[in-house]
Amino acid sequence: MKLRIAHLYPVELGINGDVGNVTVLAKRARARGLEVEVVNVGRGTASLPERIDVLHVGSGPLAAVQTVQADALRHAAELRDLVGAGLPLLAVGGGWELLGTSITHDDGELEGLGVFASRAVRESSQSVAETVVRGHGGLLAGFANHNAITTLGAGEEPLGEIVRGFGNGGSAAENTGAEGIRHLAAMGTHLHGPVLALNPSLADQLLERAVHRHDADRSLGDGGEELAGLDLWSQNARLALMRRIGVAAPAS
């Protein structure tokens, strides 16, 4: 089985090392015996790849989001249809904001792609902190660095709840509230790290969905010793982050 990972605007939306998320997805897929093709989709690309199995959109400042917005709107309807059909997607920071419905900033409002029912309002204060989130499968860890208050649409599900740090509520909501968004197989988050390197369970959720769309009877598999070693490094990094900010480690 071959998986195609599309990376949308890697040049403009990649200032926080979020390309590492693509590296993690490819590495973890190949460790399961899957072939992987990574396709970069930049400004001016005539169309999205004919087939996409996982889509990644990284983060960037408002200026970068503004730079790609007009080009991205050309793909908006197709992206909405793909996500509605169950495409696994990860959008981080400014990339998530771009895929929401709108971004309000000092000079006006920027139309989003409407892939997520979320709306971002930029604020003057920056939310910067190592952050821990309680998700469905346990604790997630990462680094928040944004200046947005993000509101989810009615009935939309967050990625998790803040244990320590900053999330959707912005600078006035330290250590409280929700973080991120989940919609079908798509995820949006403020967390960097890269987030999939620190939290490989999220990467495996995306890959599991991608494999299942190809073959409903096939499981992803565990990846053997290669991934076991990487997962231990990730676990130790999460635990070190939690210790630094006074969050008790989960019981093993």
Buried (B, 14 or more C-beta within 10 A) or exposed (E): BEBBBBBBBBBBBBBBBBBBBBBBBBBBBBBBEBEBEBBBBEEEBEEBBEEBBBBBBBBBBBEBBBBBBEBBBBBBEEBBEBBEEBBBBBBBBBBBBBBBBBBBBEEEEBBBBBBBBBBBBBBEEBBBBBBBBBBEEEBBBBBBBBBBBBBBEEEBEBBBBBBBBBBBBBBEBBBBBBBBBBBBBBBBBBBBBBBBBBBBBBBBBBBBBBBBBEEEEEEBBEBEEEBEEBBEEBBEBBBEBBEEBEBEEEEE
